[in-house]
Structures are given as structure tokens and as C-alpha cells.
Amino acid sequence: MADEYSLSVCDDVPHDVVLTAPGTRMLEVAQVVRRLTGLSLWRSKALAVQVSAVILDGVPQEDAEAAVTALREAGAQAEVREQPKPDRRP
């Protein structure tokens, strides 16, 4: 219920940052993931190795685009995905 209320009140739909390919500079990508998520370097590297890993979940569009830019500068392939709107049927 709270999610539906926040979506109806807020103009910005939450977005996800998805890492689609880590690239060849794995350590640099893991460091960016660490900076974005606050995870340890070991967990960040494990997350960066996974294909189609959601790095950030439910963030504003501006933050998601900044995170994707940082990941791409580190050599990874990443994208912003808009979260689907909840079904509001009674």
C-alpha cells in the first residue's frame, strides 16, 4: 500500500540500474559497484561477475543515470530500467 501511495504522490517512477556485462576491467567495475552500493569489495566483485545483476533498485532517474555513467566509464555495460507500475485493480 505504501508503494502505491508513493508512486501516486511522486512524479518520478523508480528505476533500477542493471549491470549487463562487466567488461574487461573487473577490478575497476567492482570498485564502482562498491562505491554505489556500500558493499565490501569481495561482495561487489561477486555482484559484478553476475550477468544482468541489479546494482541499484528503486532509485530516482537522475541517480540511476549517474550510476550507469560511472559503470560505463569503468568499462562495464549497464542500463537504466524503469520499474513497472503496480497493478491498481481492486
Backbone atoms as SQL, in Angstrom:
CREATE TABLE atoms (id INTEGER PRIMARY KEY, chain TEXT, resi INTEGER, resn TEXT, atom TEXT, x REAL, y REAL, z REAL);
INSERT INTO atoms VALUES
  (1, 'A', 1, 'MET', 'N', 0.815, -1.187, 0.000),
  (2, 'A', 1, 'MET', 'CA', 0.000, 0.000, 0.000),
  (3, 'A', 1, 'MET', 'C', 0.868, 1.263, 0.000),
  (4, 'A', 2, 'ALA', 'N', 1.951, 1.240, 0.766),
  (5, 'A', 2, 'ALA', 'CA', 2.831, 2.406, 0.834),
  (6, 'A', 2, 'ALA', 'C', 3.503, 2.660, -0.506),
  (7, 'A', 3, 'ASP', 'N', 3.850, 1.574, -1.230),
  (8, 'A', 3, 'ASP', 'CA', 4.472, 1.741, -2.540),
  (9, 'A', 3, 'ASP', 'C', 3.520, 2.399, -3.518),
  (10, 'A', 4, 'GLU', 'N', 2.264, 2.003, -3.488),
  (11, 'A', 4, 'GLU', 'CA', 1.274, 2.594, -4.384),
  (12, 'A', 4, 'GLU', 'C', 1.079, 4.073, -4.068),
  (13, 'A', 5, 'TYR', 'N', 1.057, 4.397, -2.766),
  (14, 'A', 5, 'TYR', 'CA', 0.889, 5.785, -2.368),
  (15, 'A', 5, 'TYR', 'C', 2.078, 6.629, -2.823),
  (16, 'A', 6, 'SER', 'N', 3.290, 6.113, -2.642),
  (17, 'A', 6, 'SER', 'CA', 4.463, 6.887, -3.028),
  (18, 'A', 6, 'SER', 'C', 4.521, 7.074, -4.531),
  (19, 'A', 7, 'LEU', 'N', 4.089, 6.094, -5.304),
  (20, 'A', 7, 'LEU', 'CA', 4.084, 6.250, -6.752),
  (21, 'A', 7, 'LEU', 'C', 3.032, 7.240, -7.206),
  (22, 'A', 8, 'SER', 'N', 1.897, 7.291, -6.508),
  (23, 'A', 8, 'SER', 'CA', 0.869, 8.233, -6.917),
  (24, 'A', 8, 'SER', 'C', 1.209, 9.657, -6.495),
  (25, 'A', 9, 'VAL', 'N', 2.008, 9.820, -5.430),
  (26, 'A', 9, 'VAL', 'CA', 2.378, 11.144, -4.951),
  (27, 'A', 9, 'VAL', 'C', 3.599, 11.668, -5.691),
  (28, 'A', 10, 'CYS', 'N', 4.570, 10.824, -5.948),
  (29, 'A', 10, 'CYS', 'CA', 5.811, 11.232, -6.595),
  (30, 'A', 10, 'CYS', 'C', 5.649, 11.242, -8.106),
  (31, 'A', 11, 'ASP', 'N', 6.306, 12.189, -8.748),
  (32, 'A', 11, 'ASP', 'CA', 6.284, 12.244, -10.202),
  (33, 'A', 11, 'ASP', 'C', 7.281, 11.271, -10.814),
  (34, 'A', 12, 'ASP', 'N', 8.361, 10.996, -10.105),
  (35, 'A', 12, 'ASP', 'CA', 9.435, 10.173, -10.642),
  (36, 'A', 12, 'ASP', 'C', 9.159, 8.704, -10.355),
  (37, 'A', 13, 'VAL', 'N', 9.127, 7.903, -11.395),
  (38, 'A', 13, 'VAL', 'CA', 8.956, 6.458, -11.251),
  (39, 'A', 13, 'VAL', 'C', 10.309, 5.872, -10.883),
  (40, 'A', 14, 'PRO', 'N', 10.375, 4.936, -9.920),
  (41, 'A', 14, 'PRO', 'CA', 11.661, 4.353, -9.543),
  (42, 'A', 14, 'PRO', 'C', 12.312, 3.613, -10.707),
  (43, 'A', 15, 'HIS', 'N', 13.625, 3.633, -10.707),
  (44, 'A', 15, 'HIS', 'CA', 14.410, 2.979, -11.754),
  (45, 'A', 15, 'HIS', 'C', 15.399, 2.007, -11.124),
  (46, 'A', 16, 'ASP', 'N', 15.798, 1.026, -11.900),
  (47, 'A', 16, 'ASP', 'CA', 16.824, 0.072, -11.498),
  (48, 'A', 16, 'ASP', 'C', 18.058, 0.290, -12.362),
  (49, 'A', 17, 'VAL', 'N', 19.219, 0.058, -11.778),
  (50, 'A', 17, 'VAL', 'CA', 20.467, 0.076, -12.528),
  (51, 'A', 17, 'VAL', 'C', 20.890, -1.375, -12.683),
  (52, 'A', 18, 'VAL', 'N', 20.984, -1.825, -13.936),
  (53, 'A', 18, 'VAL', 'CA', 21.283, -3.223, -14.227),
  (54, 'A', 18, 'VAL', 'C', 22.629, -3.306, -14.931),
  (55, 'A', 19, 'LEU', 'N', 23.519, -4.126, -14.387),
  (56, 'A', 19, 'LEU', 'CA', 24.817, -4.386, -14.998),
  (57, 'A', 19, 'LEU', 'C', 24.635, -5.544, -15.970),
  (58, 'A', 20, 'THR', 'N', 24.803, -5.273, -17.263),
  (59, 'A', 20, 'THR', 'CA', 24.566, -6.304, -18.276),
  (60, 'A', 20, 'THR', 'C', 25.834, -7.046, -18.669),
  (61, 'A', 21, 'ALA', 'N', 26.999, -6.426, -18.537),
  (62, 'A', 21, 'ALA', 'CA', 28.280, -7.086, -18.823),
  (63, 'A', 21, 'ALA', 'C', 29.373, -6.347, -18.059),
  (64, 'A', 22, 'PRO', 'N', 30.230, -7.075, -17.333),
  (65, 'A', 22, 'PRO', 'CA', 31.241, -6.405, -16.523),
  (66, 'A', 22, 'PRO', 'C', 32.417, -5.841, -17.304),
  (67, 'A', 23, 'GLY', 'N', 32.645, -6.293, -18.515),
  (68, 'A', 23, 'GLY', 'CA', 33.779, -5.785, -19.281),
  (69, 'A', 23, 'GLY', 'C', 35.079, -6.435, -18.854),
  (70, 'A', 24, 'THR', 'N', 36.182, -5.893, -19.315),
  (71, 'A', 24, 'THR', 'CA', 37.490, -6.497, -19.052),
  (72, 'A', 24, 'THR', 'C', 38.178, -5.927, -17.823),
  (73, 'A', 25, 'ARG', 'N', 37.790, -4.750, -17.384),
  (74, 'A', 25, 'ARG', 'CA', 38.426, -4.119, -16.221),
  (75, 'A', 25, 'ARG', 'C', 37.602, -4.421, -14.966),
  (76, 'A', 26, 'MET', 'N', 37.635, -5.691, -14.553),
  (77, 'A', 26, 'MET', 'CA', 36.781, -6.180, -13.473),
  (78, 'A', 26, 'MET', 'C', 37.003, -5.450, -12.155),
  (79, 'A', 27, 'LEU', 'N', 38.244, -5.187, -11.802),
  (80, 'A', 27, 'LEU', 'CA', 38.520, -4.536, -10.527),
  (81, 'A', 27, 'LEU', 'C', 37.950, -3.123, -10.488),
  (82, 'A', 28, 'GLU', 'N', 38.084, -2.384, -11.570),
  (83, 'A', 28, 'GLU', 'CA', 37.534, -1.026, -11.617),
  (84, 'A', 28, 'GLU', 'C', 36.015, -1.046, -11.523),
  (85, 'A', 29, 'VAL', 'N', 35.387, -1.999, -12.187),
  (86, 'A', 29, 'VAL', 'CA', 33.923, -2.124, -12.125),
  (87, 'A', 29, 'VAL', 'C', 33.498, -2.497, -10.704),
  (88, 'A', 30, 'ALA', 'N', 34.218, -3.420, -10.080),
  (89, 'A', 30, 'ALA', 'CA', 33.900, -3.816, -8.705),
  (90, 'A', 30, 'ALA', 'C', 34.045, -2.640, -7.748),
  (91, 'A', 31, 'GLN', 'N', 35.028, -1.786, -7.970),
  (92, 'A', 31, 'GLN', 'CA', 35.201, -0.607, -7.117),
  (93, 'A', 31, 'GLN', 'C', 34.053, 0.381, -7.294),
  (94, 'A', 32, 'VAL', 'N', 33.561, 0.538, -8.516),
  (95, 'A', 32, 'VAL', 'CA', 32.413, 1.412, -8.743),
  (96, 'A', 32, 'VAL', 'C', 31.172, 0.826, -8.083),
  (97, 'A', 33, 'VAL', 'N', 30.976, -0.479, -8.217),
  (98, 'A', 33, 'VAL', 'CA', 29.840, -1.145, -7.564),
  (99, 'A', 33, 'VAL', 'C', 29.933, -0.964, -6.059),
  (100, 'A', 34, 'ARG', 'N', 31.133, -1.083, -5.529),
  (101, 'A', 34, 'ARG', 'CA', 31.337, -0.880, -4.092),
  (102, 'A', 34, 'ARG', 'C', 30.958, 0.535, -3.674),
  (103, 'A', 35, 'ARG', 'N', 31.385, 1.507, -4.453),
  (104, 'A', 35, 'ARG', 'CA', 31.078, 2.899, -4.128),
  (105, 'A', 35, 'ARG', 'C', 29.568, 3.170, -4.209),
  (106, 'A', 36, 'LEU', 'N', 28.895, 2.553, -5.173),
  (107, 'A', 36, 'LEU', 'CA', 27.466, 2.782, -5.352),
  (108, 'A', 36, 'LEU', 'C', 26.613, 2.083, -4.304),
  (109, 'A', 37, 'THR', 'N', 27.027, 0.875, -3.905),
  (110, 'A', 37, 'THR', 'CA', 26.189, 0.065, -3.032),
  (111, 'A', 37, 'THR', 'C', 26.601, 0.080, -1.573),
  (112, 'A', 38, 'GLY', 'N', 27.880, 0.353, -1.308),
  (113, 'A', 38, 'GLY', 'CA', 28.360, 0.295, 0.068),
  (114, 'A', 38, 'GLY', 'C', 28.728, -1.118, 0.510),
  (115, 'A', 39, 'LEU', 'N', 28.727, -2.073, -0.412),
  (116, 'A', 39, 'LEU', 'CA', 29.116, -3.445, -0.100),
  (117, 'A', 39, 'LEU', 'C', 30.627, -3.547, 0.022),
  (118, 'A', 40, 'SER', 'N', 31.083, -4.664, 0.572),
  (119, 'A', 40, 'SER', 'CA', 32.525, -4.908, 0.632),
  (120, 'A', 40, 'SER', 'C', 33.045, -5.138, -0.781),
  (121, 'A', 41, 'LEU', 'N', 34.348, -5.030, -0.948),
  (122, 'A', 41, 'LEU', 'CA', 34.947, -5.233, -2.265),
  (123, 'A', 41, 'LEU', 'C', 34.720, -6.659, -2.754),
  (124, 'A', 42, 'TRP', 'N', 34.796, -7.622, -1.850),
  (125, 'A', 42, 'TRP', 'CA', 34.582, -9.018, -2.217),
  (126, 'A', 42, 'TRP', 'C', 33.162, -9.223, -2.735),
  (127, 'A', 43, 'ARG', 'N', 32.159, -8.705, -2.021),
  (128, 'A', 43, 'ARG', 'CA', 30.763, -8.852, -2.457),
  (129, 'A', 43, 'ARG', 'C', 30.495, -8.041, -3.723),
  (130, 'A', 44, 'SER', 'N', 31.139, -6.903, -3.854),
  (131, 'A', 44, 'SER', 'CA', 30.971, -6.092, -5.058),
  (132, 'A', 44, 'SER', 'C', 31.510, -6.819, -6.277),
  (133, 'A', 45, 'LYS', 'N', 32.647, -7.494, -6.115),
  (134, 'A', 45, 'LYS', 'CA', 33.209, -8.253, -7.223),
  (135, 'A', 45, 'LYS', 'C', 32.298, -9.422, -7.583),
  (136, 'A', 46, 'ALA', 'N', 31.748, -10.102, -6.579),
  (137, 'A', 46, 'ALA', 'CA', 30.829, -11.215, -6.827),
  (138, 'A', 46, 'ALA', 'C', 29.575, -10.725, -7.547),
  (139, 'A', 47, 'LEU', 'N', 29.090, -9.560, -7.192),
  (140, 'A', 47, 'LEU', 'CA', 27.915, -8.991, -7.851),
  (141, 'A', 47, 'LEU', 'C', 28.237, -8.557, -9.272),
  (142, 'A', 48, 'ALA', 'N', 29.425, -8.010, -9.473),
  (143, 'A', 48, 'ALA', 'CA', 29.815, -7.540, -10.803),
  (144, 'A', 48, 'ALA', 'C', 30.021, -8.686, -11.785),
  (145, 'A', 49, 'VAL', 'N', 30.348, -9.865, -11.295),
  (146, 'A', 49, 'VAL', 'CA', 30.568, -11.015, -12.167),
  (147, 'A', 49, 'VAL', 'C', 29.250, -11.575, -12.694),
  (148, 'A', 50, 'GLN', 'N', 28.178, -11.408, -11.935),
  (149, 'A', 50, 'GLN', 'CA', 26.877, -11.924, -12.353),
  (150, 'A', 50, 'GLN', 'C', 26.383, -11.161, -13.574),
  (151, 'A', 51, 'VAL', 'N', 25.779, -11.896, -14.483),
  (152, 'A', 51, 'VAL', 'CA', 25.225, -11.265, -15.678),
  (153, 'A', 51, 'VAL', 'C', 23.804, -10.807, -15.370),
  (154, 'A', 52, 'SER', 'N', 23.480, -9.620, -15.794),
  (155, 'A', 52, 'SER', 'CA', 22.185, -8.978, -15.519),
  (156, 'A', 52, 'SER', 'C', 21.941, -8.834, -14.021),
  (157, 'A', 53, 'ALA', 'N', 22.902, -8.276, -13.328),
  (158, 'A', 53, 'ALA', 'CA', 22.784, -8.052, -11.893),
  (159, 'A', 53, 'ALA', 'C', 22.192, -6.674, -11.645),
  (160, 'A', 54, 'VAL', 'N', 21.205, -6.594, -10.764),
  (161, 'A', 54, 'VAL', 'CA', 20.623, -5.312, -10.378),
  (162, 'A', 54, 'VAL', 'C', 21.538, -4.702, -9.324),
  (163, 'A', 55, 'ILE', 'N', 22.167, -3.585, -9.687),
  (164, 'A', 55, 'ILE', 'CA', 23.110, -2.925, -8.788),
  (165, 'A', 55, 'ILE', 'C', 22.374, -2.002, -7.823),
  (166, 'A', 56, 'LEU', 'N', 21.470, -1.199, -8.347),
  (167, 'A', 56, 'LEU', 'CA', 20.656, -0.312, -7.521),
  (168, 'A', 56, 'LEU', 'C', 19.194, -0.565, -7.859),
  (169, 'A', 57, 'ASP', 'N', 18.341, -0.530, -6.845),
  (170, 'A', 57, 'ASP', 'CA', 16.939, -0.855, -7.017),
  (171, 'A', 57, 'ASP', 'C', 16.073, 0.295, -6.503),
  (172, 'A', 58, 'GLY', 'N', 15.194, 0.800, -7.349),
  (173, 'A', 58, 'GLY', 'CA', 14.233, 1.808, -6.925),
  (174, 'A', 58, 'GLY', 'C', 14.820, 3.180, -6.649),
  (175, 'A', 59, 'VAL', 'N', 15.729, 3.631, -7.476),
  (176, 'A', 59, 'VAL', 'CA', 16.343, 4.944, -7.286),
  (177, 'A', 59, 'VAL', 'C', 15.749, 5.942, -8.283),
  (178, 'A', 60, 'PRO', 'N', 15.845, 7.235, -8.002),
  (179, 'A', 60, 'PRO', 'CA', 15.371, 8.232, -8.970),
  (180, 'A', 60, 'PRO', 'C', 16.157, 8.161, -10.277),
  (181, 'A', 61, 'GLN', 'N', 15.558, 8.665, -11.341),
  (182, 'A', 61, 'GLN', 'CA', 16.163, 8.571, -12.671),
  (183, 'A', 61, 'GLN', 'C', 17.527, 9.247, -12.735),
  (184, 'A', 62, 'GLU', 'N', 17.681, 10.403, -12.117),
  (185, 'A', 62, 'GLU', 'CA', 18.966, 11.115, -12.149),
  (186, 'A', 62, 'GLU', 'C', 20.079, 10.289, -11.500),
  (187, 'A', 63, 'ASP', 'N', 19.779, 9.674, -10.348),
  (188, 'A', 63, 'ASP', 'CA', 20.771, 8.845, -9.668),
  (189, 'A', 63, 'ASP', 'C', 21.099, 7.605, -10.493),
  (190, 'A', 64, 'ALA', 'N', 20.090, 7.024, -11.109),
  (191, 'A', 64, 'ALA', 'CA', 20.303, 5.837, -11.934),
  (192, 'A', 64, 'ALA', 'C', 21.186, 6.165, -13.134),
  (193, 'A', 65, 'GLU', 'N', 20.941, 7.290, -13.780),
  (194, 'A', 65, 'GLU', 'CA', 21.749, 7.669, -14.942),
  (195, 'A', 65, 'GLU', 'C', 23.192, 7.974, -14.544),
  (196, 'A', 66, 'ALA', 'N', 23.380, 8.584, -13.382),
  (197, 'A', 66, 'ALA', 'CA', 24.739, 8.858, -12.903),
  (198, 'A', 66, 'ALA', 'C', 25.475, 7.551, -12.594),
  (199, 'A', 67, 'ALA', 'N', 24.774, 6.579, -12.024),
  (200, 'A', 67, 'ALA', 'CA', 25.393, 5.287, -11.723),
  (201, 'A', 67, 'ALA', 'C', 25.769, 4.548, -13.001),
  (202, 'A', 68, 'VAL', 'N', 24.894, 4.593, -13.999),
  (203, 'A', 68, 'VAL', 'CA', 25.193, 3.939, -15.279),
  (204, 'A', 68, 'VAL', 'C', 26.395, 4.597, -15.934),
  (205, 'A', 69, 'THR', 'N', 26.483, 5.897, -15.874),
  (206, 'A', 69, 'THR', 'CA', 27.634, 6.608, -16.437),
  (207, 'A', 69, 'THR', 'C', 28.925, 6.184, -15.750),
  (208, 'A', 70, 'ALA', 'N', 28.898, 6.075, -14.428),
  (209, 'A', 70, 'ALA', 'CA', 30.091, 5.657, -13.677),
  (210, 'A', 70, 'ALA', 'C', 30.492, 4.227, -14.049),
  (211, 'A', 71, 'LEU', 'N', 29.523, 3.351, -14.196),
  (212, 'A', 71, 'LEU', 'CA', 29.829, 1.963, -14.563),
  (213, 'A', 71, 'LEU', 'C', 30.395, 1.884, -15.981),
  (214, 'A', 72, 'ARG', 'N', 29.837, 2.664, -16.884),
  (215, 'A', 72, 'ARG', 'CA', 30.329, 2.654, -18.263),
  (216, 'A', 72, 'ARG', 'C', 31.742, 3.228, -18.349),
  (217, 'A', 73, 'GLU', 'N', 32.047, 4.242, -17.561),
  (218, 'A', 73, 'GLU', 'CA', 33.397, 4.809, -17.549),
  (219, 'A', 73, 'GLU', 'C', 34.417, 3.800, -17.026),
  (220, 'A', 74, 'ALA', 'N', 33.959, 2.870, -16.178),
  (221, 'A', 74, 'ALA', 'CA', 34.845, 1.835, -15.656),
  (222, 'A', 74, 'ALA', 'C', 34.998, 0.671, -16.634),
  (223, 'A', 75, 'GLY', 'N', 34.244, 0.690, -17.729),
  (224, 'A', 75, 'GLY', 'CA', 34.384, -0.351, -18.744),
  (225, 'A', 75, 'GLY', 'C', 33.257, -1.365, -18.791),
  (226, 'A', 76, 'ALA', 'N', 32.245, -1.187, -17.961),
  (227, 'A', 76, 'ALA', 'CA', 31.128, -2.134, -17.931),
  (228, 'A', 76, 'ALA', 'C', 30.023, -1.682, -18.873),
  (229, 'A', 77, 'GLN', 'N', 29.116, -2.602, -19.144),
  (230, 'A', 77, 'GLN', 'CA', 27.902, -2.262, -19.868),
  (231, 'A', 77, 'GLN', 'C', 26.763, -2.286, -18.859),
  (232, 'A', 78, 'ALA', 'N', 26.021, -1.188, -18.781),
  (233, 'A', 78, 'ALA', 'CA', 24.934, -1.083, -17.817),
  (234, 'A', 78, 'ALA', 'C', 23.794, -0.302, -18.443),
  (235, 'A', 79, 'GLU', 'N', 22.613, -0.448, -17.862),
  (236, 'A', 79, 'GLU', 'CA', 21.444, 0.260, -18.379),
  (237, 'A', 79, 'GLU', 'C', 20.499, 0.619, -17.243),
  (238, 'A', 80, 'VAL', 'N', 19.654, 1.596, -17.524),
  (239, 'A', 80, 'VAL', 'CA', 18.619, 2.018, -16.590),
  (240, 'A', 80, 'VAL', 'C', 17.316, 1.371, -17.038),
  (241, 'A', 81, 'ARG', 'N', 16.635, 0.750, -16.094),
  (242, 'A', 81, 'ARG', 'CA', 15.336, 0.155, -16.395),
  (243, 'A', 81, 'ARG', 'C', 14.292, 0.761, -15.476),
  (244, 'A', 82, 'GLU', 'N', 13.196, 1.168, -16.073),
  (245, 'A', 82, 'GLU', 'CA', 12.095, 1.720, -15.293),
  (246, 'A', 82, 'GLU', 'C', 11.340, 0.575, -14.643),
  (247, 'A', 83, 'GLN', 'N', 11.047, 0.719, -13.345),
  (248, 'A', 83, 'GLN', 'CA', 10.280, -0.315, -12.665),
  (249, 'A', 83, 'GLN', 'C', 8.840, -0.292, -13.160),
  (250, 'A', 84, 'PRO', 'N', 8.225, -1.448, -13.281),
  (251, 'A', 84, 'PRO', 'CA', 6.829, -1.467, -13.723),
  (252, 'A', 84, 'PRO', 'C', 5.925, -0.857, -12.661),
  (253, 'A', 85, 'LYS', 'N', 4.885, -0.215, -13.130),
  (254, 'A', 85, 'LYS', 'CA', 3.930, 0.377, -12.211),
  (255, 'A', 85, 'LYS', 'C', 3.086, -0.739, -11.582),
  (256, 'A', 86, 'PRO', 'N', 2.723, -0.583, -10.304),
  (257, 'A', 86, 'PRO', 'CA', 1.927, -1.626, -9.659),
  (258, 'A', 86, 'PRO', 'C', 0.522, -1.680, -10.253),
  (259, 'A', 87, 'ASP', 'N', -0.039, -2.855, -10.234),
  (260, 'A', 87, 'ASP', 'CA', -1.400, -3.056, -10.721),
  (261, 'A', 87, 'ASP', 'C', -2.379, -2.459, -9.710),
  (262, 'A', 88, 'ARG', 'N', -3.193, -1.537, -10.144),
  (263, 'A', 88, 'ARG', 'CA', -4.093, -0.824, -9.208),
  (264, 'A', 88, 'ARG', 'C', -5.528, -1.312, -9.297),
  (265, 'A', 89, 'ARG', 'N', -5.723, -2.510, -9.757),
  (266, 'A', 89, 'ARG', 'CA', -7.093, -3.045, -9.794),
  (267, 'A', 89, 'ARG', 'C', -7.541, -3.404, -8.400),
  (268, 'A', 90, 'PRO', 'N', -8.822, -3.188, -8.100),
  (269, 'A', 90, 'PRO', 'CA', -9.344, -3.525, -6.755),
  (270, 'A', 90, 'PRO', 'C', -9.408, -4.992, -6.487);
